[in-house]
């Protein structure tokens, strides 16, 4: 339809046609219409080529994006595995150290707990068997025992009760 409109417009502009495409009989009129059609065809070919190039670029970009997304997911999974291993390793180290302190004689462990920051000491004492933790708490100086007790008591004070 658009091509027919363009041809009609061309024919209306020529003196031989007088606005009627049926009057297009001279060779000059036919060459004008033919040239216009060839120009239009060339424009369509150029537009089609440009669209094909854009589609190819979009396809390549989509492929690259999908590859990057896969790499990102793989990196995320690797990071999660590393974080899990690190968390497990840290927990295992704390468990070993707690067992080490539990296996010490209270007289040997008491000076260590007196030197520790109260928050740090609470972390170990809370993991120990209550009887061993009680022996250590009973042996340390009253100020250290009080500081540890305050941290111990306030540790979960912000936890929800419902």
TIMARMAR-461630 format. One record per residue: residue number from 1; residue in three letters; z, x, y of N, C-alpha, C in turn. Coordinates in nm, 3 decimals, decimal comma, padded with zeros to 5 digits, always signed. Layout:
residues N
ATOM     i    aa      n.zz      n.xx      n.yy     ca.zz     ca.xx     ca.yy      c.zz      c.xx      c.yy
ATOM   NUM   ala         Z         X         Y         Z         X         Y         Z         X         Y
...
END
This chain:
residues 162
ATOM     i    aa      n.zz      n.xx      n.yy     ca.zz     ca.xx     ca.yy      c.zz      c.xx      c.yy
ATOM     1   unk   +00,000   +00,082   -00,119   +00,000   +00,000   +00,000   +00,000   +00,087   +00,125
ATOM     2   unk   +00,082   +00,194   +00,126   +00,089   +00,281   +00,242   -00,043   +00,352   +00,265
ATOM     3   unk   -00,108   +00,394   +00,157   -00,237   +00,461   +00,171   -00,341   +00,365   +00,229
ATOM     4   unk   -00,341   +00,243   +00,182   -00,436   +00,142   +00,233   -00,411   +00,118   +00,382
ATOM     5   unk   -00,287   +00,112   +00,422   -00,257   +00,094   +00,565   -00,307   +00,212   +00,646
ATOM     6   unk   -00,288   +00,336   +00,592   -00,337   +00,453   +00,663   -00,488   +00,450   +00,677
ATOM     7   unk   -00,558   +00,411   +00,570   -00,705   +00,402   +00,574   -00,747   +00,297   +00,677
ATOM     8   unk   -00,682   +00,183   +00,676   -00,715   +00,077   +00,774   -00,693   +00,126   +00,916
ATOM     9   unk   -00,582   +00,200   +00,938   -00,555   +00,252   +01,072   -00,663   +00,350   +01,114
ATOM    10   unk   -00,706   +00,435   +01,020   -00,812   +00,531   +01,052   -00,942   +00,458   +01,087
ATOM    11   unk   -00,972   +00,357   +01,007   -01,096   +00,284   +01,029   -01,093   +00,207   +01,161
ATOM    12   unk   -00,979   +00,156   +01,198   -00,969   +00,083   +01,325   -00,991   +00,177   +01,443
ATOM    13   unk   -00,958   +00,303   +01,421   -00,973   +00,400   +01,530   -01,115   +00,450   +01,547
ATOM    14   unk   -01,205   +00,424   +01,455   -01,344   +00,472   +01,466   -01,430   +00,367   +01,535
ATOM    15   unk   -01,530   +00,413   +01,602   -01,616   +00,320   +01,675   -01,707   +00,239   +01,583
ATOM    16   unk   -01,739   +00,293   +01,466   -01,833   +00,223   +01,378   -01,768   +00,105   +01,308
ATOM    17   unk   -01,638   +00,113   +01,284   -01,575   +00,008   +01,204   -01,542   -00,115   +01,285
ATOM    18   unk   -01,513   -00,102   +01,414   -01,478   -00,214   +01,499   -01,359   -00,291   +01,442
ATOM    19   unk   -01,265   -00,218   +01,371   -01,146   -00,284   +01,318   -01,166   -00,345   +01,182
ATOM    20   unk   -01,283   -00,340   +01,127   -01,308   -00,400   +00,996   -01,347   -00,290   +00,898
ATOM    21   unk   -01,264   -00,265   +00,792   -01,294   -00,158   +00,698   -01,427   -00,178   +00,627
ATOM    22   unk   -01,472   -00,300   +00,617   -01,599   -00,325   +00,548   -01,717   -00,269   +00,627
ATOM    23   unk   -01,701   -00,249   +00,757   -01,808   -00,195   +00,840   -01,816   -00,044   +00,837
ATOM    24   unk   -01,735   +00,021   +00,754   -01,731   +00,167   +00,744   -01,850   +00,210   +00,658
ATOM    25   unk   -01,963   +00,231   +00,722   -02,083   +00,261   +00,646   -02,142   +00,396   +00,683
ATOM    26   unk   -02,109   +00,449   +00,796   -02,169   +00,576   +00,835   -02,102   +00,690   +00,760
ATOM    27   unk   -02,179   +00,795   +00,747   -02,130   +00,912   +00,675   -02,010   +00,974   +00,747
ATOM    28   unk   -02,011   +00,970   +00,878   -01,902   +01,027   +00,958   -01,773   +00,949   +00,934
ATOM    29   unk   -01,787   +00,815   +00,926   -01,669   +00,732   +00,900   -01,612   +00,761   +00,762
ATOM    30   unk   -01,701   +00,775   +00,666   -01,657   +00,801   +00,528   -01,592   +00,940   +00,520
ATOM    31   unk   -01,649   +01,039   +00,589   -01,591   +01,174   +00,589   -01,454   +01,175   +00,656
ATOM    32   unk   -01,439   +01,096   +00,762   -01,310   +01,087   +00,831   -01,204   +01,028   +00,738
ATOM    33   unk   -01,241   +00,921   +00,670   -01,148   +00,858   +00,577   -01,117   +00,952   +00,462
ATOM    34   unk   -01,217   +01,019   +00,409   -01,199   +01,112   +00,299   -01,110   +01,229   +00,340
ATOM    35   unk   -01,130   +01,281   +00,460   -01,047   +01,391   +00,510   -00,902   +01,344   +00,526
ATOM    36   unk   -00,885   +01,224   +00,575   -00,749   +01,169   +00,592   -00,682   +01,152   +00,456
ATOM    37   unk   -00,759   +01,105   +00,358   -00,702   +01,088   +00,224   -00,667   +01,223   +00,161
ATOM    38   unk   -00,752   +01,321   +00,183   -00,723   +01,454   +00,129   -00,599   +01,515   +00,195
ATOM    39   unk   -00,586   +01,496   +00,324   -00,468   +01,545   +00,396   -00,342   +01,476   +00,343
ATOM    40   unk   -00,353   +01,347   +00,325   -00,238   +01,271   +00,272   -00,204   +01,318   +00,131
ATOM    41   unk   -00,307   +01,340   +00,049   -00,283   +01,388   -00,087   -00,215   +01,525   -00,085
ATOM    42   unk   -00,261   +01,613   +00,006   -00,200   +01,746   +00,016   -00,054   +01,735   +00,059
ATOM    43   unk   -00,026   +01,646   +00,154   +00,112   +01,624   +00,199   +00,200   +01,573   +00,084
ATOM    44   unk   +00,143   +01,481   +00,005   +00,218   +01,428   -00,109   +00,246   +01,538   -00,213
ATOM    45   unk   +00,148   +01,622   -00,237   +00,166   +01,733   -00,331   +00,274   +01,828   -00,280
ATOM    46   unk   +00,270   +01,860   -00,151   +00,371   +01,949   -00,092   +00,511   +01,887   -00,100
ATOM    47   unk   +00,518   +01,756   -00,071   +00,647   +01,687   -00,079   +00,698   +01,686   -00,223
ATOM    48   unk   +00,608   +01,660   -00,316   +00,647   +01,658   -00,457   +00,695   +01,796   -00,503
ATOM    49   unk   +00,626   +01,899   -00,459   +00,666   +02,035   -00,492   +00,804   +02,067   -00,433
ATOM    50   unk   +00,826   +02,025   -00,310   +00,955   +02,048   -00,245   +01,067   +01,974   -00,319
ATOM    51   unk   +01,039   +01,851   -00,360   +01,139   +01,772   -00,434   +01,168   +01,839   -00,568
ATOM    52   unk   +01,063   +01,887   -00,636   +01,082   +01,955   -00,764   +01,166   +02,082   -00,747
ATOM    53   unk   +01,141   +02,158   -00,639   +01,221   +02,278   -00,612   +01,368   +02,241   -00,589
ATOM    54   unk   +01,390   +02,135   -00,511   +01,527   +02,090   -00,484   +01,596   +02,047   -00,613
ATOM    55   unk   +01,523   +01,975   -00,698   +01,581   +01,931   -00,826   +01,615   +02,050   -00,914
ATOM    56   unk   +01,529   +02,151   -00,913   +01,556   +02,272   -00,991   +01,680   +02,343   -00,937
ATOM    57   unk   +01,690   +02,356   -00,806   +01,806   +02,420   -00,743   +01,933   +02,342   -00,776
ATOM    58   unk   +01,925   +02,209   -00,767   +02,042   +02,126   -00,801   +02,080   +02,141   -00,948
ATOM    59   unk   +01,982   +02,147   -01,034   +02,009   +02,164   -01,177   +02,076   +02,299   -01,203
ATOM    60   unk   +02,026   +02,404   -01,139   +02,086   +02,537   -01,154   +02,228   +02,539   -01,098
ATOM    61   unk   +02,248   +02,474   -00,985   +02,381   +02,469   -00,925   +02,477   +02,391   -01,015
ATOM    62   unk   +02,429   +02,284   -01,075   +02,512   +02,205   -01,167   +02,552   +02,289   -01,287
ATOM    63   unk   +02,456   +02,363   -01,343   +02,484   +02,449   -01,457   +02,587   +02,555   -01,421
ATOM    64   unk   +02,568   +02,618   -01,305   +02,662   +02,721   -01,260   +02,801   +02,661   -01,237
ATOM    65   unk   +02,805   +02,543   -01,180   +02,932   +02,476   -01,155   +03,003   +02,442   -01,286
ATOM    66   unk   +02,926   +02,395   -01,385   +02,985   +02,363   -01,515   +03,039   +02,488   -01,582
ATOM    67   unk   +02,967   +02,600   -01,571   +03,015   +02,727   -01,628   +03,142   +02,773   -01,559
ATOM    68   unk   +03,146   +02,761   -01,427   +03,266   +02,801   -01,353   +03,384   +02,710   -01,388
ATOM    69   unk   +03,357   +02,583   -01,408   +03,462   +02,490   -01,445   +03,518   +02,526   -01,583
ATOM    70   unk   +03,429   +02,559   -01,677   +03,474   +02,601   -01,810   +03,559   +02,728   -01,800
ATOM    71   unk   +03,514   +02,823   -01,718   +03,590   +02,947   -01,699   +03,726   +02,918   -01,636
ATOM    72   unk   +03,729   +02,826   -01,541   +03,854   +02,789   -01,476   +03,950   +02,724   -01,575
ATOM    73   unk   +03,900   +02,635   -01,658   +03,983   +02,571   -01,760   +04,037   +02,674   -01,857
ATOM    74   unk   +03,951   +02,769   -01,898   +03,994   +02,875   -01,990   +04,102   +02,961   -01,925
ATOM    75   unk   +04,084   +02,995   -01,798   +04,183   +03,075   -01,726   +04,315   +02,999   -01,711
ATOM    76   unk   +04,305   +02,869   -01,685   +04,425   +02,786   -01,673   +04,501   +02,782   -01,805
ATOM    77   unk   +04,427   +02,766   -01,915   +04,491   +02,765   -02,047   +04,556   +02,899   -02,079
ATOM    78   unk   +04,486   +03,007   -02,043   +04,543   +03,141   -02,067   +04,669   +03,162   -01,983
ATOM    79   unk   +04,665   +03,115   -01,859   +04,783   +03,128   -01,773   +04,899   +03,046   -01,827
ATOM    80   unk   +04,872   +02,926   -01,873   +04,978   +02,842   -01,931   +05,038   +02,908   -02,053
ATOM    81   unk   +04,953   +02,969   -02,137   +05,003   +03,038   -02,256   +05,089   +03,158   -02,216
ATOM    82   unk   +05,045   +03,232   -02,116   +05,121   +03,348   -02,069   +05,256   +03,304   -02,011
ATOM    83   unk   +05,253   +03,196   -01,933   +05,378   +03,147   -01,874   +05,474   +03,099   -01,983
ATOM    84   unk   +05,422   +03,033   -02,084   +05,506   +02,987   -02,194   +05,565   +03,105   -02,269
ATOM    85   unk   +05,483   +03,208   -02,292   +05,532   +03,327   -02,361   +05,638   +03,399   -02,277
ATOM    86   unk   +05,617   +03,403   -02,146   +05,714   +03,467   -02,057   +05,845   +03,391   -02,057
ATOM    87   unk   +05,835   +03,258   -02,050   +05,956   +03,176   -02,049   +06,032   +03,193   -02,180
ATOM    88   unk   +05,960   +03,194   -02,290   +06,023   +03,212   -02,421   +06,086   +03,350   -02,431
ATOM    89   unk   +06,015   +03,451   -02,380   +06,068   +03,587   -02,385   +06,196   +03,598   -02,302
ATOM    90   unk   +06,197   +03,539   -02,183   +06,315   +03,544   -02,098   +06,431   +03,470   -02,164
ATOM    91   unk   +06,403   +03,356   -02,223   +06,507   +03,280   -02,292   +06,561   +03,359   -02,412
ATOM    92   unk   +06,471   +03,422   -02,485   +06,512   +03,504   -02,599   +06,599   +03,621   -02,555
ATOM    93   unk   +06,561   +03,682   -02,442   +06,640   +03,794   -02,390   +06,781   +03,748   -02,351
ATOM    94   unk   +06,789   +03,632   -02,286   +06,921   +03,579   -02,249   +07,004   +03,547   -02,373
ATOM    95   unk   +06,941   +03,492   -02,473   +07,013   +03,460   -02,597   +07,065   +03,587   -02,663
ATOM    96   unk   +06,983   +03,694   -02,666   +07,027   +03,821   -02,726   +07,143   +03,881   -02,648
ATOM    97   unk   +07,129   +03,877   -02,515   +07,236   +03,934   -02,431   +07,365   +03,854   -02,445
ATOM    98   unk   +07,354   +03,723   -02,454   +07,471   +03,639   -02,474   +07,538   +03,673   -02,607
ATOM    99   unk   +07,458   +03,687   -02,711   +07,511   +03,724   -02,842   +07,579   +03,861   -02,835
ATOM   100   unk   +07,518   +03,953   -02,762   +07,577   +04,086   -02,746   +07,715   +04,075   -02,681
ATOM   101   unk   +07,726   +03,997   -02,571   +07,855   +03,980   -02,504   +07,956   +03,909   -02,595
ATOM   102   unk   +07,908   +03,812   -02,672   +07,997   +03,742   -02,765   +08,052   +03,836   -02,873
ATOM   103   unk   +07,973   +03,931   -02,915   +08,014   +04,024   -03,021   +08,101   +04,138   -02,971
ATOM   104   unk   +08,108   +04,153   -02,838   +08,197   +04,254   -02,782   +08,341   +04,205   -02,792
ATOM   105   unk   +08,432   +04,299   -02,796   +08,573   +04,261   -02,789   +08,599   +04,213   -02,647
ATOM   106   unk   +08,684   +04,111   -02,630   +08,710   +04,059   -02,496   +08,751   +04,167   -02,396
ATOM   107   unk   +08,831   +04,266   -02,440   +08,874   +04,374   -02,349   +08,755   +04,455   -02,298
ATOM   108   unk   +08,648   +04,464   -02,377   +08,528   +04,536   -02,334   +08,441   +04,449   -02,242
ATOM   109   unk   +08,436   +04,319   -02,268   +08,350   +04,229   -02,192   +08,411   +04,191   -02,057
ATOM   110   unk   +08,544   +04,187   -02,049   +08,612   +04,141   -01,926   +08,569   +04,222   -01,805
ATOM   111   unk   +08,570   +04,356   -01,807   +08,529   +04,430   -01,687   +08,383   +04,401   -01,645
ATOM   112   unk   +08,298   +04,376   -01,742   +08,159   +04,344   -01,711   +08,150   +04,211   -01,636
ATOM   113   unk   +08,224   +04,111   -01,684   +08,219   +03,979   -01,622   +08,286   +03,979   -01,485
ATOM   114   unk   +08,387   +04,063   -01,466   +08,449   +04,076   -01,334   +08,353   +04,137   -01,233
ATOM   115   unk   +08,264   +04,224   -01,280   +08,168   +04,290   -01,190   +08,046   +04,202   -01,161
ATOM   116   unk   +08,021   +04,104   -01,247   +07,904   +04,018   -01,229   +07,923   +03,920   -01,114
ATOM   117   unk   +07,811   +03,883   -01,055   +07,811   +03,773   -00,959   +07,853   +03,647   -01,035
ATOM   118   unk   +07,937   +03,561   -00,975   +07,985   +03,443   -01,048   +07,873   +03,355   -01,104
ATOM   119   unk   +07,764   +03,337   -01,031   +07,654   +03,254   -01,080   +07,588   +03,317   -01,202
ATOM   120   unk   +07,579   +03,448   -01,202   +07,522   +03,520   -01,315   +07,615   +03,510   -01,436
ATOM   121   unk   +07,744   +03,527   -01,413   +07,843   +03,521   -01,522   +07,845   +03,382   -01,585
ATOM   122   unk   +07,833   +03,278   -01,503   +07,833   +03,141   -01,554   +07,717   +03,119   -01,651
ATOM   123   unk   +07,603   +03,179   -01,622   +07,488   +03,165   -01,709   +07,518   +03,213   -01,851
ATOM   124   unk   +07,591   +03,322   -01,863   +07,626   +03,373   -01,996   +07,741   +03,294   -02,057
ATOM   125   unk   +07,843   +03,268   -01,978   +07,960   +03,198   -02,031   +07,923   +03,058   -02,081
ATOM   126   unk   +07,828   +02,994   -02,015   +07,789   +02,859   -02,057   +07,714   +02,860   -02,190
ATOM   127   unk   +07,659   +02,973   -02,227   +07,586   +02,985   -02,354   +07,677   +03,034   -02,468
ATOM   128   unk   +07,790   +03,086   -02,432   +07,879   +03,142   -02,534   +07,957   +03,034   -02,607
ATOM   129   unk   +08,007   +03,072   -02,722   +08,099   +02,984   -02,794   +08,222   +02,965   -02,705
ATOM   130   unk   +08,273   +02,842   -02,695   +08,385   +02,814   -02,604   +08,508   +02,903   -02,628
ATOM   131   unk   +08,538   +02,934   -02,750   +08,658   +03,017   -02,778   +08,642   +03,157   -02,721
ATOM   132   unk   +08,525   +03,215   -02,734   +08,502   +03,350   -02,683   +08,498   +03,348   -02,530
ATOM   133   unk   +08,429   +03,247   -02,471   +08,425   +03,236   -02,325   +08,565   +03,217   -02,270
ATOM   134   unk   +08,650   +03,143   -02,340   +08,788   +03,121   -02,294   +08,866   +03,252   -02,295
ATOM   135   unk   +08,848   +03,336   -02,396   +08,917   +03,465   -02,401   +08,876   +03,553   -02,283
ATOM   136   unk   +08,747   +03,552   -02,252   +08,699   +03,634   -02,140   +08,754   +03,579   -02,008
ATOM   137   unk   +08,747   +03,448   -01,989   +08,799   +03,388   -01,865   +08,949   +03,414   -01,850
ATOM   138   unk   +09,022   +03,412   -01,960   +09,167   +03,435   -01,954   +09,199   +03,578   -01,916
ATOM   139   unk   +09,110   +03,671   -01,947   +09,138   +03,812   -01,920   +09,093   +03,862   -01,785
ATOM   140   unk   +09,000   +03,793   -01,718   +08,952   +03,845   -01,589   +09,049   +03,808   -01,478
ATOM   141   unk   +09,039   +03,880   -01,366   +09,134   +03,856   -01,256   +09,118   +03,713   -01,204
ATOM   142   unk   +09,226   +03,656   -01,152   +09,226   +03,515   -01,110   +09,119   +03,480   -01,006
ATOM   143   unk   +09,091   +03,569   -00,912   +08,989   +03,538   -00,809   +08,850   +03,525   -00,874
ATOM   144   unk   +08,817   +03,616   -00,963   +08,688   +03,609   -01,031   +08,682   +03,484   -01,119
ATOM   145   unk   +08,791   +03,455   -01,190   +08,795   +03,337   -01,276   +08,777   +03,210   -01,193
ATOM   146   unk   +08,843   +03,206   -01,076   +08,831   +03,090   -00,988   +08,686   +03,075   -00,939
ATOM   147   unk   +08,624   +03,185   -00,894   +08,486   +03,181   -00,843   +08,391   +03,134   -00,953
ATOM   148   unk   +08,409   +03,185   -01,073   +08,325   +03,144   -01,186   +08,346   +02,996   -01,215
ATOM   149   unk   +08,471   +02,950   -01,211   +08,503   +02,810   -01,238   +08,439   +02,717   -01,135
ATOM   150   unk   +08,442   +02,758   -01,008   +08,381   +02,677   -00,902   +08,230   +02,664   -00,925
ATOM   151   unk   +08,166   +02,775   -00,957   +08,021   +02,770   -00,983   +07,994   +02,685   -01,106
ATOM   152   unk   +08,074   +02,704   -01,209   +08,058   +02,628   -01,333   +08,070   +02,478   -01,306
ATOM   153   unk   +08,173   +02,440   -01,230   +08,198   +02,298   -01,202   +08,089   +02,236   -01,113
ATOM   154   unk   +08,037   +02,312   -01,021   +07,940   +02,259   -00,926   +07,797   +02,271   -00,972
ATOM   155   unk   +07,775   +02,336   -01,083   +07,639   +02,361   -01,130   +07,557   +02,234   -01,150
ATOM   156   unk   +07,613   +02,132   -01,203   +07,539   +02,008   -01,231   +07,585   +01,892   -01,143
ATOM   157   unk   +07,646   +01,924   -01,032   +07,697   +01,816   -00,945   +07,584   +01,733   -00,884
ATOM   158   unk   +07,467   +01,790   -00,869   +07,355   +01,716   -00,810   +07,272   +01,642   -00,913
ATOM   159   unk   +07,309   +01,653   -01,040   +07,233   +01,586   -01,145   +07,251   +01,434   -01,135
ATOM   160   unk   +07,146   +01,359   -01,163   +07,159   +01,212   -01,157   +07,257   +01,162   -01,263
ATOM   161   unk   +07,330   +01,058   -01,229   +07,432   +01,006   -01,321   +07,384   +00,885   -01,400
ATOM   162   unk   +07,272   +00,829   -01,364   +07,219   +00,712   -01,435   +07,113   +00,752   -01,533
END
